[in-house]
Amino acid sequence: MKPAITSFFFWAKNSLKARLLVSALLMIIIILPIIGITLHNAFEKQIKNSVKNELSAYSYSILAVAEVEQQSLFMPEQLLDNQFNVSQTGLYAVITSPDGKDVLWQSRSLLGLTLPQHLPTPPLGKQIYNEIILDKRPHLIYSFGVSFTENEQAFPVTLHIIKDQTSLLAIIDEFKQQLWLWLLILMVLLIVLQAVWLMWTLKPLTKLQKELKAIDQGKATQLQHQYPQELTQVSKQVNTLLITEQNQRQRYRNALSDLAHSLKTPLAVIQSQQTLSNSAKEQLALINNIIEHQLKRAQSAGESAWHLGIKVTPVVKKLCNTLAKIYHDKQLKITQHIDNKSIFKGDEADLMEILGNLLDNACKAATQQIEISISIDKNTLTMKVADDGKGIATVQQKAILQRGTRSDTYQQGHGIGLAIVCDLVKSYQGTLTIESSPKLGGALFILQFPL
């Protein structure tokens, strides 16, 4: 239960849509019940006040027919309102002494019922409106303190009008049920309307999110849709940033390409001189390799290509087809295990350089088989290249990644290719490790890139 609650709060915290939806739900869930309770209390209070006014009117009608003679109370046999004359009608009248201990008179409607021992005792001229239990049922009682005068002598009494609450409570309960039913319907309706309203309001943000995802996966190069006024400037700035970054990287690479050609041509002329010693030729070759390495490293898009997303499958197939033609004499079997959803968050040229070097070295070292597997999970893109060659000794696995180092495993080439791979991988915050392939027996190169 706790992980579900934690994930819910994490979702609500990190999603603008979730925040708006939760806040709207909280307002509906909190405000509507408060409105319901307020309306119910107001209705109940209004009903009880109307009953109070009714009982007050009954009290005046009874006081109008009451008489006092010789300090004794006299009441007519029949009252005008017949409810007081019939037994247990739900409407009762009682006149007691001011302290409520002595019953001076009671209506016929009270026959068969027992009054509570303690009735309200309001001061003279005051009234009390309260609830009592009579015959195990709730009743409302209106008590009024009055005084009759005979020969300048006061005769104080307390008049009580009692009314059964059963029908009153039934009306209140019915109102309560109807109120909460309609409030529940209104709550559901408001939630649906809020959801539709939020979807419509946040539709531009959802569209923007999809377009950014398409750019991230390499399916698009710019934002294409028209956005509301508040997002127009943002979309324009993002497009400007994308175009500027792409143009700048292209100009940078063109300049580096021109530099490479301008450096390689003089070196080629110097290397063609017959009078050069072997040591001079070796140094010139080393200079040529260093220039190649540094240019490849400088050309890397690295993290500057944050917006690019390259599908790995087409690149791998293109490389495998090319290498199969180059090494057709060896008749190598290249097995591919690639997740079609694999995306390389970077530049296509860098991916070609990385996989091209690893697959080329594998083709040089392999006897018959090469295996490349690429998978992606939530946070990591993993690439593995294995061959069935002699493998690389443990002491050489670190040294072979250094610039200019060559392993005897490969009959051609030099270690600078792997050094370039290592630099490119580091520029993308990735890792490159060398192990022995448990399946093929040769070298196993493992690349991992965080997503």
C-alpha positions as CSV (number, residue, x, y, z in Angstrom):
1,M,0.0,0.0,0.0
2,K,2.8,2.4,0.9
3,P,4.7,2.0,-2.4
4,A,1.4,2.8,-4.3
5,I,0.9,6.0,-2.2
6,T,4.5,7.0,-2.7
7,S,4.3,6.5,-6.4
8,F,1.0,8.5,-6.5
9,F,2.6,11.5,-4.7
10,F,5.7,11.2,-6.9
11,W,3.4,11.3,-10.0
12,A,1.4,14.2,-8.6
13,K,4.6,16.1,-7.7
14,N,6.3,15.7,-11.1
15,S,3.3,16.2,-13.4
16,L,1.6,19.6,-14.1
17,K,-1.5,17.8,-15.3
18,A,-1.6,15.7,-12.2
19,R,-1.2,18.8,-10.0
20,L,-4.1,20.5,-11.7
21,L,-6.3,17.4,-11.6
22,V,-5.5,16.7,-7.9
23,S,-6.1,20.3,-6.9
24,A,-9.5,20.3,-8.8
25,L,-10.5,17.0,-7.2
26,L,-9.6,18.3,-3.7
27,M,-11.6,21.5,-4.2
28,I,-14.6,19.4,-5.4
29,I,-14.3,16.8,-2.6
30,I,-13.9,19.5,0.1
31,I,-16.2,22.3,-1.1
32,L,-19.2,20.2,-2.1
33,P,-19.5,18.3,1.2
34,I,-19.2,21.6,3.1
35,I,-22.0,23.1,1.0
36,G,-24.1,19.9,1.7
37,I,-23.5,20.1,5.4
38,T,-24.3,23.9,5.4
39,L,-27.5,23.4,3.4
40,H,-28.6,20.5,5.6
41,N,-28.0,22.4,8.8
42,A,-29.8,25.5,7.4
43,F,-32.8,23.4,6.3
44,E,-33.0,21.6,9.7
45,K,-32.8,24.9,11.5
46,Q,-35.5,26.5,9.3
47,I,-37.8,23.6,9.9
48,K,-37.3,23.7,13.7
49,N,-37.9,27.5,13.7
50,S,-41.1,27.1,11.8
51,V,-42.2,24.5,14.3
52,K,-41.2,26.9,17.1
53,N,-43.4,29.6,15.6
54,E,-46.2,27.0,15.3
55,L,-45.9,26.0,18.9
56,S,-45.8,29.6,20.0
57,A,-49.1,30.3,18.2
58,Y,-50.6,27.2,19.9
59,S,-49.5,28.6,23.3
60,Y,-51.3,31.9,22.8
61,S,-54.5,30.1,21.7
62,I,-54.4,28.1,25.0
63,L,-53.6,31.1,27.2
64,A,-56.5,32.9,25.6
65,V,-59.0,30.4,27.0
66,A,-57.3,29.9,30.4
67,E,-58.9,31.5,33.5
68,V,-57.8,31.9,37.1
69,E,-60.3,32.1,40.0
70,Q,-59.4,32.0,43.7
71,Q,-55.9,31.1,42.8
72,S,-57.0,28.1,40.8
73,L,-56.6,27.4,37.1
74,F,-59.7,26.6,35.0
75,M,-59.6,25.3,31.4
76,P,-62.4,24.5,29.0
77,E,-63.4,20.9,28.4
78,Q,-62.7,21.2,24.7
79,L,-60.0,23.2,23.0
80,L,-60.4,24.9,19.6
81,D,-57.7,22.7,18.0
82,N,-59.0,19.2,18.0
83,Q,-55.5,17.7,18.2
84,F,-55.4,18.5,21.9
85,N,-58.7,16.7,22.4
86,V,-57.8,13.3,20.9
87,S,-55.5,10.9,22.7
88,Q,-51.9,10.6,21.4
89,T,-52.2,12.8,18.4
90,G,-48.6,14.0,18.6
91,L,-49.5,17.5,19.8
92,Y,-49.8,18.0,23.6
93,A,-50.3,20.9,26.0
94,V,-49.3,21.0,29.7
95,I,-49.5,23.7,32.4
96,T,-47.3,23.3,35.4
97,S,-46.2,25.3,38.4
98,P,-43.2,27.6,37.8
99,D,-40.8,25.0,39.2
100,G,-42.3,22.3,36.9
101,K,-43.0,19.9,39.8
102,D,-46.8,20.1,39.9
103,V,-49.0,19.5,36.8
104,L,-51.9,22.0,37.0
105,W,-53.5,20.9,33.7
106,Q,-52.8,18.7,30.7
107,S,-54.6,18.2,27.4
108,R,-56.6,15.0,26.7
109,S,-54.1,14.1,24.0
110,L,-51.6,13.2,26.8
111,L,-53.9,10.4,28.1
112,G,-51.9,7.1,28.3
113,L,-48.5,8.9,28.2
114,T,-46.1,9.7,31.1
115,L,-44.5,13.1,31.2
116,P,-40.8,13.3,32.0
117,Q,-39.9,14.2,35.6
118,H,-38.1,17.3,34.7
119,L,-39.7,19.8,32.3
120,P,-38.0,23.1,31.3
121,T,-38.6,26.0,33.8
122,P,-38.2,29.3,31.9
123,P,-38.2,32.6,33.9
124,L,-41.4,34.7,33.9
125,G,-41.9,36.2,30.4
126,K,-39.2,34.0,28.9
127,Q,-39.4,31.0,26.7
128,I,-37.3,27.8,26.2
129,Y,-37.4,25.8,23.0
130,N,-35.8,22.3,23.5
131,E,-36.0,18.6,22.8
132,I,-37.3,15.9,25.2
133,I,-38.0,12.2,25.0
134,L,-41.6,11.3,25.4
135,D,-42.9,7.7,25.0
136,K,-39.4,6.7,23.8
137,R,-39.6,9.1,20.9
138,P,-38.0,12.5,20.3
139,H,-40.3,15.5,20.8
140,L,-39.9,19.3,20.6
141,I,-41.1,21.3,23.6
142,Y,-41.9,25.0,23.8
143,S,-42.1,26.3,27.3
144,F,-43.3,29.7,28.2
145,G,-43.4,31.3,31.7
146,V,-46.5,33.5,32.3
147,S,-48.4,35.0,35.2
148,F,-52.1,35.6,35.7
149,T,-53.3,38.4,37.9
150,E,-56.4,38.1,40.2
151,N,-57.2,40.9,42.6
152,E,-53.7,42.2,42.2
153,Q,-52.4,38.7,43.2
154,A,-50.0,37.0,40.8
155,F,-50.6,33.4,39.7
156,P,-47.4,32.3,37.9
157,V,-47.5,29.1,35.7
158,T,-45.4,27.5,32.9
159,L,-47.1,26.5,29.7
160,H,-45.6,23.6,27.7
161,I,-46.5,22.8,24.1
162,I,-45.1,19.5,23.0
163,K,-44.9,18.2,19.4
164,D,-43.8,14.8,18.1
165,Q,-40.7,15.0,15.9
166,T,-41.3,11.7,13.9
167,S,-42.8,13.4,10.9
168,L,-40.3,16.2,11.1
169,L,-37.3,13.9,11.2
170,A,-38.7,12.0,8.3
171,I,-38.9,15.2,6.2
172,I,-35.3,16.1,7.3
173,D,-34.0,12.6,6.4
174,E,-35.7,12.7,3.0
175,F,-34.2,16.1,2.3
176,K,-30.8,14.9,3.4
177,Q,-31.0,11.8,1.1
178,Q,-32.0,14.0,-1.9
179,L,-29.4,16.6,-1.1
180,W,-26.5,14.1,-0.9
181,L,-27.7,12.2,-4.0
182,W,-27.8,15.4,-6.1
183,L,-24.5,16.6,-4.6
184,L,-22.9,13.2,-5.5
185,I,-24.3,13.5,-9.1
186,L,-23.0,17.1,-9.2
187,M,-19.6,15.9,-7.9
188,V,-19.3,13.3,-10.6
189,L,-20.4,15.8,-13.2
190,L,-17.9,18.3,-12.1
191,I,-15.1,15.8,-12.0
192,V,-15.9,14.8,-15.6
193,L,-16.1,18.4,-16.6
194,Q,-12.8,19.2,-14.9
195,A,-11.1,16.3,-16.6
196,V,-12.4,17.4,-20.0
197,W,-11.5,21.0,-19.3
198,L,-8.0,20.0,-18.2
199,M,-7.5,17.8,-21.3
200,W,-8.6,20.7,-23.5
201,T,-6.5,23.3,-21.6
202,L,-3.3,21.2,-21.5
203,K,-3.7,19.8,-25.0
204,P,-1.0,22.2,-26.4
205,L,1.4,21.0,-23.7
206,T,0.7,17.4,-24.6
207,K,1.3,18.2,-28.2
208,L,4.5,20.0,-27.3
209,Q,5.6,17.0,-25.3
210,K,5.0,14.6,-28.2
211,E,6.9,16.8,-30.6
212,L,9.9,17.1,-28.3
213,K,9.8,13.3,-27.9
214,A,9.8,12.9,-31.7
215,I,12.8,15.2,-31.9
216,D,14.5,13.3,-29.1
217,Q,14.0,10.1,-31.1
218,G,15.2,11.5,-34.3
219,K,11.8,11.4,-36.0
220,A,11.7,15.2,-36.4
221,T,14.1,18.2,-36.5
222,Q,11.8,21.0,-35.5
223,L,8.5,21.9,-33.8
224,Q,5.9,22.1,-36.5
225,H,2.5,22.8,-34.8
226,Q,1.0,26.2,-34.0
227,Y,0.8,26.8,-30.2
228,P,-1.2,29.3,-28.0
229,Q,0.3,32.7,-27.4
230,E,1.9,31.7,-24.1
231,L,3.9,28.9,-25.8
232,T,4.6,30.6,-29.2
233,Q,7.8,32.2,-27.9
234,V,9.0,29.0,-26.3
235,S,8.4,27.0,-29.6
236,K,10.2,29.7,-31.6
237,Q,13.2,29.7,-29.3
238,V,13.4,25.9,-29.3
239,N,13.4,25.8,-33.1
240,T,16.0,28.6,-33.2
241,L,18.2,26.6,-30.8
242,L,17.8,23.5,-32.8
243,I,18.7,25.2,-36.1
244,T,21.6,27.1,-34.7
245,E,23.1,24.0,-33.0
246,Q,22.8,21.9,-36.2
247,N,24.3,24.7,-38.4
248,Q,27.1,25.4,-36.0
249,R,28.0,21.7,-35.7
250,Q,28.0,21.3,-39.5
251,R,30.2,24.4,-40.0
252,Y,32.5,23.1,-37.3
253,R,32.8,19.8,-39.0
254,N,33.4,21.3,-42.4
255,A,36.2,23.4,-40.9
256,L,37.7,20.4,-39.3
257,S,37.5,18.4,-42.6
258,D,39.3,21.3,-44.4
259,L,41.9,21.3,-41.7
260,A,42.4,17.6,-42.0
261,H,42.9,17.8,-45.7
262,S,45.3,20.7,-45.4
263,L,47.4,18.8,-42.9
264,K,47.4,15.4,-44.6
265,T,48.5,16.7,-48.0
266,P,51.9,18.1,-46.7
267,L,52.4,15.0,-44.6
268,A,51.8,12.8,-47.6
269,V,54.4,14.8,-49.6
270,I,56.9,14.5,-46.9
271,Q,56.3,10.8,-46.4
272,S,56.9,10.2,-50.2
273,Q,60.5,11.5,-49.9
274,Q,62.9,8.6,-50.5
275,T,65.7,10.2,-48.4
276,L,63.7,9.9,-45.1
277,S,65.0,7.6,-42.5
278,N,62.8,4.8,-41.0
279,S,62.7,6.7,-37.7
280,A,61.4,9.9,-39.5
281,K,58.8,7.8,-41.3
282,E,57.6,6.3,-38.0
283,Q,57.3,9.8,-36.4
284,L,55.4,11.1,-39.4
285,A,53.0,8.1,-39.2
286,L,52.6,8.8,-35.5
287,I,51.8,12.5,-36.3
288,N,49.3,11.4,-38.9
289,N,47.6,9.0,-36.4
290,I,47.5,11.7,-33.7
291,I,45.9,14.2,-36.1
292,E,43.3,11.6,-37.1
293,H,42.6,10.8,-33.5
294,Q,42.2,14.5,-32.4
295,L,40.1,15.4,-35.4
296,K,37.7,12.4,-34.7
297,R,37.5,13.4,-31.1
298,A,36.8,17.1,-31.9
299,Q,34.2,16.1,-34.5
300,S,32.2,14.2,-31.8
301,A,28.8,15.7,-31.2
302,G,28.9,14.4,-27.6
303,E,26.4,15.9,-25.3
304,S,25.9,18.9,-27.7
305,A,23.6,16.5,-29.6
306,W,21.2,16.3,-26.7
307,H,18.1,16.7,-28.9
308,L,19.0,13.9,-31.4
309,G,17.8,10.4,-31.2
310,I,19.2,7.9,-33.7
311,K,17.7,4.4,-34.3
312,V,20.4,1.9,-33.9
313,T,19.1,-0.9,-36.1
314,P,19.6,0.8,-39.5
315,V,23.2,1.9,-38.5
316,V,24.1,-1.7,-37.4
317,K,22.7,-3.2,-40.6
318,K,24.5,-0.8,-42.8
319,L,27.8,-1.5,-41.0
320,C,27.4,-5.2,-41.1
321,N,26.6,-5.2,-44.9
322,T,29.7,-3.1,-45.5
323,L,32.0,-5.2,-43.4
324,A,30.6,-8.4,-44.9
325,K,31.8,-7.1,-48.3
326,I,35.2,-6.0,-47.0
327,Y,35.9,-9.3,-45.3
328,H,34.1,-11.6,-47.7
329,D,37.2,-13.9,-47.9
330,K,36.8,-14.9,-44.3
331,Q,33.1,-15.8,-44.8
332,L,32.2,-14.5,-41.3
333,K,28.8,-15.1,-39.8
334,I,27.6,-11.9,-38.1
335,T,24.7,-12.6,-35.7
336,Q,22.5,-9.6,-34.7
337,H,20.3,-9.5,-31.6
338,I,18.9,-5.9,-31.6
339,D,15.9,-4.4,-29.9
340,N,14.2,-2.4,-32.6
341,K,13.2,0.2,-30.0
342,S,16.9,1.0,-29.3
343,I,17.7,4.7,-29.6
344,F,21.1,6.2,-29.4
345,K,20.8,9.7,-27.9
346,G,23.5,11.3,-30.0
347,D,24.9,11.9,-33.4
348,E,24.7,9.3,-36.2
349,A,28.4,9.9,-37.2
350,D,29.5,9.2,-33.7
351,L,27.5,6.0,-33.5
352,M,29.0,4.9,-36.9
353,E,32.5,5.6,-35.6
354,I,31.9,3.7,-32.3
355,L,30.3,0.6,-33.8
356,G,32.4,0.7,-37.0
357,N,35.7,0.5,-35.0
358,L,34.4,-2.3,-32.7
359,L,32.9,-4.4,-35.6
360,D,36.0,-3.8,-37.8
361,N,38.3,-5.0,-35.0
362,A,36.0,-8.0,-34.4
363,C,36.1,-8.9,-38.1
364,K,39.9,-8.8,-37.9
365,A,40.1,-11.0,-34.9
366,A,37.3,-13.4,-35.6
367,T,37.7,-16.9,-37.0
368,Q,34.1,-17.5,-38.1
369,Q,31.6,-15.8,-35.8
370,I,30.7,-12.3,-34.6
371,E,27.8,-11.5,-32.4
372,I,26.4,-8.0,-31.8
373,S,23.6,-7.5,-29.3
374,I,21.9,-4.2,-28.4
375,S,19.2,-3.8,-25.8
376,I,17.6,-0.9,-24.0
377,D,15.9,-0.7,-20.6
378,K,14.4,2.3,-18.8
379,N,17.7,4.0,-18.1
380,T,20.5,2.4,-20.1
381,L,21.4,1.5,-23.7
382,T,23.7,-1.5,-23.8
383,M,25.8,-2.6,-26.8
384,K,27.8,-5.8,-26.9
385,V,30.3,-6.9,-29.6
386,A,31.8,-10.4,-29.3
387,D,34.0,-12.5,-31.6
388,D,35.4,-16.1,-31.6
389,G,39.0,-15.0,-31.9
390,K,41.9,-15.5,-29.5
391,G,40.6,-12.9,-27.2
392,I,42.5,-10.3,-25.2
393,A,44.5,-11.1,-22.2
394,T,43.5,-9.4,-18.9
395,V,46.7,-7.4,-18.7
396,Q,46.1,-6.0,-22.2
397,Q,42.4,-5.1,-21.8
398,K,43.2,-1.7,-20.2
399,A,46.3,-1.0,-22.3
400,I,44.6,-1.6,-25.6
401,L,42.2,1.3,-25.0
402,Q,45.2,3.7,-24.8
403,R,46.2,5.8,-27.8
404,G,48.7,4.1,-30.1
405,T,48.6,0.7,-28.3
406,R,48.2,-2.4,-30.4
407,S,47.4,-5.9,-29.4
408,D,49.0,-8.9,-31.1
409,T,45.5,-10.3,-31.5
410,Y,44.9,-8.1,-34.5
411,Q,47.0,-8.6,-37.6
412,Q,46.2,-5.1,-39.0
413,G,45.5,-1.6,-37.8
414,H,46.5,0.1,-34.6
415,G,45.1,0.8,-31.2
416,I,44.1,4.4,-32.0
417,G,40.7,3.2,-33.3
418,L,39.8,1.9,-29.8
419,A,41.2,5.0,-28.2
420,I,38.8,7.1,-30.4
421,V,35.9,4.8,-29.4
422,C,36.9,5.3,-25.7
423,D,36.9,9.1,-26.1
424,L,33.6,9.1,-27.9
425,V,32.0,6.9,-25.2
426,K,33.2,9.2,-22.5
427,S,31.9,12.3,-24.3
428,Y,28.4,10.7,-23.9
429,Q,29.0,9.8,-20.3
430,G,29.1,6.1,-21.2
431,T,31.4,3.3,-20.2
432,L,33.4,0.8,-22.3
433,T,34.6,-2.5,-20.8
434,I,36.5,-5.4,-22.3
435,E,35.8,-9.0,-21.2
436,S,36.1,-12.5,-22.5
437,S,33.0,-13.8,-24.3
438,P,31.6,-16.8,-22.5
439,K,29.7,-17.9,-25.6
440,L,32.2,-17.4,-28.4
441,G,35.4,-17.5,-26.4
442,G,37.0,-14.4,-27.9
443,A,36.9,-10.7,-26.9
444,L,33.7,-9.1,-25.6
445,F,33.3,-5.3,-25.8
446,I,30.5,-3.9,-23.7
447,L,29.2,-0.3,-24.2
448,Q,26.7,1.3,-21.8
449,F,25.1,4.7,-22.3
450,P,22.8,6.4,-19.8
451,L,19.5,7.6,-21.2
